[in-house]
Amino acid sequence: MRAVLLNTGTELLAGDVHDTHLAFIAREIFPLGLRIEERRTVGDGAVIGETLKELFARAEIVFVTGGLGPTSDDITRDLAAELLGLRLDENAELLASLRERLKIRGIKWFPSIARQAQVPAGAQILPNENGSAPGLYLKANINPTIGSPHIFLLPGPPRELQPMFRKSAMPILRSVVKAPQIERRFYKIAVMGESVIEEKIGKQVLAIPGVELGYCARPGEVDVRMIGPRSALEQADAIVRAELGELIFTNDDKTLEDVLVRLLTEKKQTLATAESCTGGLLANRITNVPGASSVLLAGYVCYANEAKIDILGVDPKLIEQHGAVSEEVGRVMAEGARKRAKSTYALATTGIAGPDGGSKEKPVGTAYVALAHDAETKVRKLFFPSDRETFKQLVAQFAFEMLRRRVMGVP
């Protein structure tokens, strides 16, 4: 069945808000054998109805997001009802629920709020447990005189849309979708280029009939995606694991820091970070993971040389002789952090993010990552000539992968 996503809202086109709905809905519906074939984004106004009408002939399922609230620009519900020739009726239960919700929160009632209680004739209400505007489901050909697809009108805020979609929209979809069962396999590999991965697995996997192979590269990471029938994917999976093995850090949507926290927790091991060029990014990413408190003991952001000396015990002569961005300083930073925090491991980063500060010997993009553990400290020199943010992400990703491999005993 052909599924299309229609995002509404001028704020999306103005760049004020980022669309997260495509990624979420696409992942949720995939197990049903559905894939979003097209995504449209339109501003507020009559263009919503015009686009929806255009999609009627090209889609069997349409997801529409946004425009269900109480303000004058929230007209998705009205335009859909008009397009389908359905009257709008005020739902007494919804109206009472709205009044009670606002009363509990101490919010003044305005007549315009009642618009959210209007429901097109024959539509199914999708309860909103995290906001005021309910979602709506209009079944295919809800008005027999007008051919139309299955239409889901969903609120714009992700915190409202996502739980509503899982709890109310998915059961409906399961009852109406008739699609061949296909599966998806997912592999994440850090600090390895997609061309290298392609060379290792590409020809072998694509030689298996029915398998769709794709890659998604981001700073310091490549996602490998395979789609197809289960039997074909089993063959492809054997190839991928034989070629990449423990270089795959996860088979799902987990981040590298998610994996690290789980590994360290399982082994009852701890971590400290000593950061210069990454400015706290390592600690920030680790603490974004639930359960990080049992793993991360301390994070030291020592951007200035004085901080490296005072907090981590770096010898000033070492900085004078080799520079703050050097293997020698990175090594002492990691060892100093581990000693001070009394952690199992310590990661240290020092580098030149640019755009200034480089030299012929140490150009912008040069970095050192050090990993201290017991009596052994390993330091790797890196070169990532890019913008500051990407540079920091690449260094952080390399540091995390260096630690993951050390914890797992992978070369």
C-alpha positions in Angstrom: 0.0 0.0 0.0 1.3 3.4 -0.9 1.8 5.7 2.1 2.5 9.4 2.0 3.4 11.8 4.8 2.1 15.4 4.6 3.7 17.8 7.1 2.0 21.1 7.6 3.2 24.3 9.1 4.9 27.4 7.9 7.4 27.1 10.7 8.8 24.0 9.0 9.4 25.8 5.7 10.9 28.8 7.5 13.4 26.5 9.2 12.3 27.3 12.7 11.3 23.7 13.4 12.9 20.5 12.3 10.8 17.7 11.0 11.2 14.5 13.1 8.0 12.9 12.0 9.3 11.1 8.9 12.0 9.1 10.8 9.6 8.2 13.5 6.6 7.1 11.4 8.8 5.3 8.9 10.3 3.2 11.6 6.9 2.4 13.2 5.2 1.3 10.1 8.0 -0.7 8.6 7.1 -4.0 10.5 3.7 -3.8 8.7 5.4 -3.9 5.3 4.7 -0.2 4.8 7.2 2.4 3.7 6.8 6.1 3.2 7.0 6.6 -0.5 6.8 10.4 -0.5 7.0 13.2 2.0 5.5 16.6 1.4 5.8 19.7 3.5 3.5 22.7 3.0 2.7 25.9 4.8 -0.4 26.8 6.7 -3.4 27.7 4.6 -5.4 26.5 1.6 -2.4 24.6 0.2 -3.0 21.9 2.8 -6.4 21.0 1.1 -5.0 21.4 -2.4 -2.1 19.0 -1.6 -4.3 16.5 0.2 -6.7 16.4 -2.8 -3.7 15.8 -5.2 -2.5 12.9 -3.0 -5.9 11.1 -3.1 -5.2 9.6 -6.5 -1.6 8.6 -5.6 -1.8 7.1 -2.1 -3.8 4.6 -0.1 -2.7 5.9 3.3 -2.0 9.5 4.1 -0.5 10.8 7.3 -1.1 14.5 7.9 0.7 16.3 10.8 0.0 19.6 12.4 -2.8 22.2 12.2 -5.2 20.6 14.8 -4.8 23.2 17.5 -7.1 26.2 18.6 -5.5 29.1 16.7 -6.5 30.6 13.4 -3.8 28.9 11.4 -4.9 25.4 12.6 -7.2 24.5 9.7 -6.2 21.0 8.8 -9.3 19.5 10.3 -11.6 22.0 8.5 -9.9 21.6 5.1 -10.1 17.8 5.3 -13.8 17.8 6.2 -14.5 20.3 3.4 -12.6 18.2 0.9 -14.4 15.0 1.9 -17.8 16.7 2.1 -18.2 15.9 5.8 -20.0 18.1 8.3 -18.1 19.1 11.5 -19.9 18.2 14.7 -18.9 19.3 18.2 -18.2 16.3 20.3 -19.6 16.8 23.8 -17.1 14.4 25.5 -14.1 16.1 23.9 -15.4 19.5 24.8 -15.9 18.5 28.5 -12.4 16.9 28.5 -10.9 20.1 27.1 -12.6 22.3 29.8 -11.4 20.0 32.5 -7.9 19.9 31.2 -7.6 23.7 31.2 -9.3 24.0 34.6 -6.8 21.6 36.2 -3.9 23.6 34.7 -5.3 27.0 35.6 -5.5 28.1 32.0 -8.2 30.6 31.0 -10.9 29.3 28.6 -11.3 31.0 25.2 -14.1 30.2 22.8 -11.5 29.3 20.0 -10.3 26.3 22.1 -13.6 24.6 21.5 -12.6 24.1 17.8 -10.5 21.2 18.9 -13.7 19.4 19.9 -15.0 19.4 16.3 -15.0 16.1 14.6 -15.8 15.3 10.9 -18.9 13.0 10.6 -17.8 9.4 10.7 -14.3 10.1 11.9 -12.6 8.1 14.7 -11.1 10.1 17.5 -7.5 9.3 18.4 -7.1 10.4 22.1 -4.3 12.8 22.9 -3.0 12.0 26.4 -0.2 14.6 26.2 -2.0 17.6 24.7 -5.3 19.2 24.0 -5.9 18.5 20.2 -7.1 14.9 19.5 -6.0 13.1 16.3 -8.6 11.8 13.8 -8.8 8.8 11.5 -10.9 9.0 8.4 -11.3 5.5 6.8 -10.9 5.0 3.1 -13.9 6.3 1.1 -15.5 7.7 4.2 -17.8 9.6 1.9 -18.9 7.0 -0.7 -19.4 9.7 -3.4 -15.7 10.8 -3.0 -12.9 8.4 -3.4 -10.3 8.9 -0.7 -7.5 7.0 1.0 -7.1 6.2 4.7 -6.3 9.5 6.3 -4.7 10.0 9.7 -4.8 13.6 11.1 -2.1 13.9 13.7 -0.9 16.7 16.0 2.3 18.5 15.2 4.3 18.3 18.5 6.3 15.0 18.6 5.6 14.5 22.3 1.9 14.3 21.4 2.1 12.6 18.0 4.4 9.7 19.0 2.5 8.1 21.9 -0.8 8.7 20.0 0.6 7.0 16.9 1.8 3.9 18.8 -1.3 3.6 20.9 -4.1 4.5 18.5 -2.9 4.7 14.9 -0.9 1.5 14.8 -3.8 -0.8 15.8 -5.9 0.7 13.0 -3.1 0.2 10.5 -2.6 -3.4 11.5 -6.3 -4.0 10.6 -6.2 -2.3 7.2 -2.7 -3.0 5.8 -2.3 -6.0 3.6 1.3 -6.2 2.5 3.9 -8.8 1.9 6.1 -9.4 4.9 9.6 -8.0 4.5 12.2 -7.4 7.2 15.0 -5.0 7.8 18.5 -5.7 9.2 20.5 -2.8 10.6 24.2 -2.6 11.4 26.2 0.3 12.8 30.0 0.6 12.3 32.2 3.3 13.7 35.4 4.9 12.3 35.2 3.1 9.0 34.4 4.7 5.7 31.4 3.5 3.7 33.5 2.8 0.6 35.6 0.4 2.7 32.4 -1.3 4.0 31.0 -1.4 0.5 34.2 -3.1 -0.8 33.9 -5.8 1.9 30.2 -6.7 1.6 28.6 -4.9 -1.4 29.0 -7.4 -4.3 28.4 -10.4 -2.1 25.2 -9.1 -0.6 23.7 -7.7 -3.8 24.3 -11.0 -5.5 21.5 -12.4 -3.3 18.1 -12.0 -5.1 15.5 -9.8 -3.3 18.0 -7.9 -1.0 18.0 -4.1 -1.0 21.3 -2.7 0.4 21.9 0.9 1.5 24.3 3.0 3.5 24.0 6.1 5.6 27.2 7.9 6.5 27.5 10.4 9.4 30.5 11.8 11.2 32.5 8.8 12.4 29.8 6.2 11.7 28.2 4.3 8.9 24.8 2.6 9.1 24.3 -0.4 6.8 20.7 -1.2 6.0 19.3 -4.3 4.3 15.7 -4.9 3.3 14.1 -8.1 1.9 12.5 -11.4 2.6 13.7 -13.2 5.8 15.4 -16.1 3.9 17.4 -13.7 1.7 18.4 -11.6 4.7 19.6 -14.6 6.6 22.1 -15.2 3.8 23.1 -11.6 3.7 23.5 -11.4 7.5 26.0 -14.3 7.4 28.1 -12.4 4.9 28.0 -9.1 6.8 29.0 -10.8 10.1 31.7 -12.8 8.5 33.3 -9.6 6.9 32.6 -7.1 9.7 32.2 -9.2 12.8 32.9 -7.3 16.0 33.4 -4.0 14.1 29.5 -3.8 14.2 28.8 -2.0 17.5 25.0 -2.5 17.3 22.2 -3.9 15.3 19.6 -1.3 16.3 19.1 2.4 16.8 21.5 2.5 19.8 24.3 5.0 19.8 27.9 4.2 20.5 27.6 5.8 23.9 24.6 3.6 24.7 26.7 0.5 23.9 29.6 1.8 26.0 27.4 2.4 29.1 25.9 -1.0 28.8 29.3 -2.7 28.3 30.9 -0.9 31.2 27.9 -1.5 33.5 27.9 -5.2 32.7 31.7 -5.5 33.5 31.3 -3.2 36.6 34.0 -0.8 35.1 34.2 2.9 35.3 35.3 5.9 33.1 36.7 9.4 33.5 37.2 11.9 30.7 39.8 14.6 30.2 38.8 16.9 27.4 40.4 19.8 25.7 39.4 20.0 22.0 36.0 18.2 22.5 35.0 20.7 25.3 33.0 18.2 27.3 31.3 16.4 24.4 32.4 13.0 25.6 30.9 13.5 29.1 27.8 15.1 27.6 27.1 12.1 25.3 27.7 9.6 28.0 25.4 11.4 30.5 22.7 11.4 27.9 22.4 7.6 28.4 20.2 6.4 31.3 22.4 4.6 33.9 25.5 6.7 33.1 25.9 7.5 36.8 27.2 4.0 37.5 29.8 4.4 34.8 31.1 7.9 34.6 32.9 9.0 37.7 34.2 12.4 36.5 34.7 14.6 33.5 37.4 17.2 33.4 37.2 19.9 30.7 40.7 21.4 30.7 40.7 23.8 27.7 43.5 26.1 29.0 47.0 24.9 29.5 46.8 26.1 33.2 43.8 23.7 33.7 45.7 20.8 32.3 48.6 21.6 34.7 46.5 22.3 37.8 43.8 19.6 37.4 45.5 16.8 35.5 49.0 17.2 36.7 50.5 17.8 33.2 54.1 19.0 33.6 54.5 22.6 32.2 57.8 21.5 30.6 56.0 18.9 28.6 53.7 21.5 27.1 56.7 23.8 26.4 58.6 21.0 24.7 55.9 19.2 22.8 52.9 21.6 22.7 49.5 21.1 24.3 48.4 19.1 21.2 50.8 16.2 21.3 51.0 12.5 22.1 52.9 13.3 25.3 50.4 15.7 26.7 47.4 13.5 25.7 49.0 10.6 27.5 49.5 12.5 30.8 46.0 13.9 30.6 44.4 10.5 30.4 46.6 9.1 33.1 46.0 12.1 35.4 42.2 11.8 34.9 42.3 8.1 35.7 44.4 8.6 38.8 42.3 11.5 40.1 39.0 9.8 39.5 40.2 6.3 40.4 38.4 4.9 37.4 39.0 1.8 35.3 39.5 3.8 32.2 40.2 7.4 31.2 39.8 9.0 27.8 41.6 12.2 26.9 41.3 14.4 23.8 43.5 17.3 22.7 43.6 18.9 19.2 43.2 21.9 16.9 39.6 22.4 15.9 40.4 25.6 13.9 39.8 27.5 11.8 43.0 29.1 13.3 45.8 27.8 15.4 47.4 25.3 13.1 50.9 25.0 11.8 52.8 23.1 9.2 53.7 20.4 11.7 50.3 20.4 13.3 47.7 21.6 10.8 44.1 22.4 11.8 42.3 19.1 12.2 45.1 17.4 14.1 44.1 15.6 17.3 45.3 13.0 19.8 43.1 10.6 21.7 44.5 8.8 24.7 43.1 5.8 26.5 44.5 5.0 29.9 43.9 1.6 31.6 46.0 0.0 34.4 49.7 0.4 33.5 49.0 0.8 29.8 48.1 4.0 28.0 47.5 4.1 24.2 47.5 7.3 22.2 46.3 7.7 18.6 47.1 10.6 16.3 44.2 11.7 14.1 43.6 14.1 11.3 40.1 15.4 10.7 40.2 18.6 8.6 36.6 19.9 8.9 34.4 22.4 10.6 34.7 22.7 14.4 31.5 20.8 15.2 32.2 17.9 12.8 35.8 17.8 14.1 34.5 17.4 17.7 32.0 14.7 16.7 34.7 12.7 14.8 37.2 12.9 17.7 34.5 11.9 20.2 33.4 9.0 18.0 36.9 7.7 17.6 37.5 7.9 21.3 34.4 6.0 22.1 35.2 3.3 19.5 38.7 3.1 20.9 37.3 2.4 24.3 34.7 -0.1 23.1 37.3 -2.2 21.3 39.5 -2.1 24.4 36.6 -3.2 26.6 35.7 -6.0 24.2 39.2 -7.1 23.5 38.9 -6.3 19.8 42.0 -5.1 17.9 
